[in-house]
């Protein structure tokens, strides 16, 4: 399940690459992120624990897809993708993640 925040971030990624590269490039990047996240349905613990969110109530994990971290949590048998974080940013921004 994608949160509103993570969907908005996917849209921002698409918009950025559509403007700065092409719609084709933007589509490929977003499709790659979505496709990689599908593996979480059958393997929710495949991602690495996100240490920058270790103080939170839930355990957060992430997968890296190209330059992006797909940050998610798994509880109640549901994977919730909470953010798509650009790894080129300051990592401390992950700690400010609001869900």
Helices and strands as residue ranges (DSSP letters): H 4-20, H 23-38, G 39-41, E 48-49, G 51-53, E 60-65, E 68-75, E 78-86, G 91-96
